Amino acid sequence: MNAEKVLRKFAYPIGILFPWLLTPFAFLVTDSLPKANVPLLYIVMVVFIAINVTVELAIINALSSFFAFSFFFAEPRGSIMIHQDEDLLTISLFLLTSVLVGYMATKHKKNVQKIRMREFMTDIELELLERLPKAIDTKDVIAALRDALKPWQEHCVLITHEDNWATHPMIRRLTNLRKTYLEELLELRWTEETISKIAELEQEHDVYFLYNSRHVIGLLRIAAENIPHLPRDIFLLLLHQVNISLERTRLAADLEKEKIAKENELLRSSLLSSVSHDFRTPLTTMIGATSTVLEFGEHLDKQQTRELLNTVLEEAERLNRYTQNLLDMTRLGFGQMQLECNWVSVEEILSVVKKRLRPLLIQNHLTESIAAQVPSLYVHAALLEQAIFNVIDNAIKFSPRSASIDIACVKESDQVVITICDQGTGIPEEEREKVFERFHTAEKGDRRRSGSGLGLTICQGMIMAHGGKVSIHPNPKRVDDRLNPGCCVRIALPIHNQHEQQTLPQSEE
């Protein structure tokens, strides 16, 4: 490329002088070859210059070669006058051949350069088309276009709100008025009228618009005259694909916002429905028991009064659990739950959970199996207790009477795994992921106690906050029981090195 620039700079001197410098070599050739072959040397030189520089220089070189051949090799020598018809015909054919060959060589060179540029642009377009469908937002689309334009970064500039485009050499050469126009185009309000004038505005201000149907994203200014053989059709198609991607990402963003809005509305509706249903039942029971004691307390014996007060206490504890679940869900949802971790054994965790479960284990019982050498856990004890409590509470709701709920704890590689299995109706495979969604409750099984559908969701959030994982599997001991196959909730927690005193980060869901 540098050699070509040098040749272009000294084109006329080279075109005129080079044939005369070649003449001494031509004299050496005439000693072993006929004089008629000498023009071939000049023709080779003309072709070489035509291929590597321009046809204009090749024609100048051909004319200079004509005079050099006439002066040194045609009779009378030492003069550009020609007296023999044979020499006149030779040098005339030489001149014509040089011009034609030079022109054809230059044309061929340009065609080759055009083909190579089209191939290069096609490769860029294919690479861009591979990246554009993966673009998530506007920034990704602009970044993909910026990478595609890197080969010509000196001759083009992307003008966007985020870029410091005013420092680009192409922009610095503009007048302040032109720069102001570009700033106004970037802030242009998109209306039907302005959209219809895109082509006119692009031509007037020598830019290309990058836009979606809502507003201008950016401008592209490119000095096409400095990029030889740039195929305009492929370049415009490339920009068209970019604008299509900008519109696609806008639609995707709008759909995502609409989806979030609908999910929030559904969540609010579900929350109100769940709270009104799940709070009404215990409140009704509490109101009934309390009013009975107040109205007929004098006619009730101690045992009846105690039973009614126990009912009030149980329903109050039930309300407290619902309220705690809602608070925990809110904290998890906003990422406000902090982990205050300490070393605690699995036995201690399960001991606290069993004490809390005593009022609920009226018709069911727990079995516990903890393998030897299970290490202590570095966890937020209260959160882990709540997570395990929610799982067992859920298992009690869906277990038949007198059925046991089995708890097993083992060490697996670098994890402590706590498995809680019940003997209920089980959870179909297609439902096992859904049960972790907010307010999702199973439709089968013994619904002696309604639930808010938050227990397993909260459990998953708390375990994930510790870097663990919760999953649901069939109960391996009841695979042959079609009526009550049961299921197992598997809680896996990472094991930490006690010597490192590692502190876990705040959880974010």
N, C-alpha and C positions, 0 to 999 in steps of 0.2 A: 504493500500500500504506500509506503514512504517513497519507494523507487518510482512508482507511478506519479506521485506528486512532483518529484524532482523532474521527471521527464516532461510533465505538463508545463512546469515553470520555465524550462529551457527548450520548449518545443521547437520554435523557429530556428534557433542556432543549431540544434541537433539535426533538424530536418535538412538544413542547408549544408552544413559542414561534414556530416558523417559520410556521405557518399565520396567526398574528396579524400577523406582519411582512409577509406577502403581501397582507393585506387592503387596504392603501392602493392597491396596484396593481389589485386587483379593482374598487375604486371607479372607477378611471379607465376600466376596460373597460366598466362598465355604461353609460357615456355613449354608447358607439357600438355596444354589443351588448345583446341582451336579457338580463334578469336570470337567465334559466334557464341561460345559458351559463357563469355564474360558477362553478358547482360543477366544471366541467371543469378550471378552473385548479387547484383543490385536488386533483382526481384526478391531474393530471399530476405535481403535487408528490409525491403519495403513491407513484405508480409510480416516480418517480425515486429516492425514498428506498428503496423496496423493492428496486430493482435494485442500488443501490450500497451498501446497508447490510443490514438484516435485515427480515423480515416483522413482527417484534415492534414495531420502531420505526415501520414503516409503519402498523400498526394504531393505535398511540398517536397518530401524526400524523393518521390519518383521524378519530379521535374528537375531537381538538383542532380539526380543520377543520370538523367537524360543528357544534361549539359556536360557532366563529367565524362560520360562515355564518348560523347561527340568530340570533346576537346582532346582526349588522350588516345582514343582507339579508332576513330573514324578519320578517313583521309579527307583533307590534309590535316595532319595532326598539329596540335597547338592552336587550333582554331575551332570555333563552334560551327563554322561553315562546312557544309557537306556537299561533295561533288559527285560521289558515286551513288547510283540508284540503289545498289545493294545495301550500302550502309544506311541510306535514308530509310529504306524499308525496314531494316533491322531495328534501328533506334525508334522508329515510329511504332512498330509492333511492341517493342520493349516498353514504351511509354503507355500505350494502350493496355498492355498486359499488367503493368505495375498498378495502374489506376484501378482496373477491374478486380485484380486479386486483392489489392489493399482494401477496396470497398467491401468485397465479399468476406474477407477475413474479419474486418471490423463488425460487419453485420452479424456474422456467425458468433463473434465474441459477445455482442450485445444479447443475442438470443440465448446463448449459454448462461449469461449472467441473469437474464430474466427467468430462465427455467430454475436456476439455483435459488434465486430469491423467492420464487413461488413455492419451491419445495421447502425452503426455510420457513416461510410464512405458514405453510400447511402444517409443518411440525409444531410451530408455536400455537396454531389454532387447535390442533389435536390435544396438545398438552393443556391448553386453557379449557377446552371443552371437557377434559377429564377432571379438572379441578372445580369448575363452576358448579356442577351438580352437588358437590360435597360442601359448598359454601353454606354456612349456617346463617350468616348475617351480611349486612352491607360491607362491613370491614373486610370480611373474607373475600368478597367479590373484587373489591378495589385492590386488595393485596395480590390476588391472582393476576389482575390486569397489569399491575405495576411490575410483577416478575416477568410477564410476557413482553413488556416494553423495555426491559433492561438492555438488550443489544443496541437500542437507539436512545439511551437515556440522555445523551448530550443534545439530541435533536428533538426531544419531546418532553413535555412537562404535564403532570397530572395536577390539576388545581382543585383541591378539596378544602373543606373547613378545617381539617386537622393538620394539613401540611403547611410548612413554611415555604410555599411556592414562589414567593416574591424574590427569593434569593437565586432562583435558577437563572443561568445566563440568558436564556431566551426571553425571560420576563424583564431582566435588568435592561435589555436593549429597547424595551418599549417606552413610549412616553407615559407620563403620569395620567394623561387622559385615557389612554388605552388600558392602563392598569385599573383605573376606576371603572371602566366599562366591564372588565372581567369580574370585578367584585360585585357589580350590580347583576350580572348574569348569574353568578353563583347564588345570589339571594333572590333570584327571580321567583315570583309567586306563580305557581303552575295553574293556569286556567285553560279552558278549551281554546281560547283565542291564541294564547302563547304556544300551546302545543301545536296548533296548526301552522305556526310560523317558525318551527324549529329549523327547517332547512334554510330559510331566509336569514335567521339569526346566525346560524353556523357560517354561512357564506360571508355575511357582513363582518363578523368579528374574527373569522379565521380560526374557529374552534369547533370541537365536537362535544355535544352534550352527553353526559352520563346521568341518567334519570330513571325514575319510576313514575307511576301515574299520579303520585302525590306531590313530588317536589324534585328539584335539581339536586343530584348527589355530588356532581363535580363536572369539571371541564377538562378536555384534552386538547392541548395545543401541540401540533407536530409540524416540523419543517420538512415536508415531504421532498422538497427539492434537494435536500442534503442526504437523502436516502435513495441511492440509485435503484431504479427499476422496482420501486415499492408497488406491489399489485393492489390497486385501489379497491377492487372488488372483494378480495380476501380481507383487506383491512376493514372495510365497512361491515362485512359479515361478522368479523370478530367483535366490533363494537356493538353490533346488533345483538349478538349472543350475550354480551356483558349486560346490556340494558334489560334483556329478558330475564337474566339472573337477578338483577336488582329488583325487578318487579316481583319475581318469585319469592325472594327473601322477604319483601314487604308483606306479601300475602301470607307467607308462613308466620311472620311475626304477628300480624293481625289475627290470624286463626289461633295462635297460641294465647294471645291476650283474651280472645273470646272464650277459648276453652278454659282458661284459668278463672275467668269471671263466672262461667257456668258452674265450674267445680266449686268455687267459693259459695255461690248461691245454693248449690245442692248441699254443700257441707253445712251451711247455716240452717237450711231446712231440715236436714237430717239431725243436726244438733238439737234444734227446737223440738222436733218430733220425739227424739230419744229422751231428752230431758223431761219433757212433759209427761211421757208415758212412764219412764222409770222412776220419776220422782212422785208421780201421782199415787202409785200403788202403795209404797211404804207410808206416804203421808196420810192416805186414807186409813190405813191400818192403825197408824199412831193416833189419828184423830178419833177413830172409833174406840180404841182401848182407853184413851185418856178420858173421853166423854163418859164412858161407862163407869170408870172409877169415880169421876166427879159426881155423877148423877145417882149411882147406886152403890157408892162406897160403903154406906152404912149397912146395906143388906148383903155385902159380899164377905166371905170369910177370908182369912189371911192367904190361904192357898190360891184362891181365885184372883185376889188382888195381885199377888206375886206373879202369877202367870201373865196377867194383863200388863204389868210393869215390865216383865221380861220381854214381852212382845214389843212394847214401845222401845226398849233398849236395842233389841235386834234390828228393828226397822231403822232406828237412828244410826246404828253402825253401818247398816246397808247404805243409807243415804250418805254417810261419811265416805264410804268407799267410792260411790259414784262421783261425789264431789272431788275426791282426791284424784280419781282417774281423769276427770275433766281438766283439773289443774295441771296434772302431769302432761296431758296431751297438748295443752296450750304451751307449756314450757318447751316441750320437745319441738313443736311446730315452729316456734320462733327462735330456736337455738339458744335458749336462755338457761338450759340446765347445766350446772357446773358439777364436775366430778371432784369430790373431796375423798381421795382414795386412801385406804389403809390396808394393811395385811390382815386378812381374816380367813379362818378355816371354813370349809364347806359345812362341817358339823354345826358351827355357830350359826351360820345363815339358816340352815334347815331347822334348827332348834327354835329360832325366833318365828319362822314361818309357821311351824306346827302350833305354836301358842296362839297365833292369830287365827288359825284355821279351826280351833276347837269348837267355836259356836256353829260352824258350818258343817262339821263332820258328824251330823246326827245319824245319817243312814249309811255312811260310807266310812272307810278306814284307810289309813296310809300304811304302806310298807316302805322301808328304807334300806338301801344297800350301798355302802360307800367302800370302794376298793382300798386296799392298803397302799400307803405311800402316795396318796393324792396330795399334791402340794397346796400350800395356802395361796389364796388369790389376792392380788392387789387391785381392789375394787372399791366402789362406793357402796358400802354394805346395805344402806337403806334402799338404794335403787335396785340392787340385785334381789334383796328380799321382796320388794314390791313386784319385780318381774316374775319371780318364781311363784309368789302368792297369786298373781293374776292367772298364771297357767293352771295351777291346781284348782283355783276357784272356778275357772272355766270347765275343767275336767269334772268337778263335782256336779255342775249344772247338767251335764249331759251323760252322767253315769247312772245306770240302774241302781235300785236299792241293794244294799249289802255288798256292792261291788267294791273291790279294792282299787286304790290308786297307787301305783308303784313308782318309787323314786330310786334311780340308780345313778351313781357318780363314779366315773373312771378317768384315768389319764390316758390320752391318746396323743402320742408324739409330743408336740409343744402346746397342747390344749388340755383343758379340763372340760369334760363333757358331762352335763347333767341331763338325764333323760327322764321325762315324766310320762308314764303310760296309763291310759284309762281303759275301761271295758265298755265304752259307750257305743253309739251307732257308727262311730268313725266319721271321717271326712273324705269325700270323694277326691280323687287325684286332681280333677280340674278345679276344686275349691281350695286346695291347700295353699295357694298363693293369695287368694282373695280374702281369706280369713284375717290376714294382716292389714287389710284396708280398714280405714276408719268407718265405724258404724256398720260393718258387715257382720251379720250373725247367721249361723247355720239355721236351716229350716227343718232339720230333722232332729230326732232325739227327744228325750224327756225335757220339756221346757218348764220344769217346775218352778224355775227362777229365771225371770227375764234378765237380759243383759243389755248393756248400752252398745256393745260391739266395739269397745275401746280396749278391753283387757289385753288381747294379743297384740294389738297395734302398739300399745304402750310398752309391752314386754319387748317387742322387737326394737323399738327406739332406744330403750335403756340398755339392751345388750349390745346393739351396734355402737352406742356411745362409748362402750368399753373396748371396742375393736373386735367384738364377737359376732356370732351369727346364730339365728334361730331358724329352725326348719321343722317340718311336720312329716312323719313317716307312718306307715302302717304298724300296728302292734304285732311283732313277730310271733307272740305266743297265742294269737287269736286269728291266725290267717284262715283257719277252717270254719270259723264262726261267721256265717253270712248275716245273721241278725244283729249281732253286736261285735263287729270286728275290732272295735277300739282304734286308738291311734296313739302315737308317741310324739311329744314335742321335745326336740333335741336342742339344747342350749350349749353352745361351744364358746368357751372363754379362753383367751390367750394366757399362757404362763409367763410371768415376768421374773427376772433375776432379783432376788431380795437384796443382793449386795449392791446393786446399782441404784436402789431407791428411786426407781423411775416414776415420774409423775406423768399421768395421762393428760392430754389436752382437753379443753372444754368440748363438749359434744355439740355437733351440729347435724341436724337432720337434713 
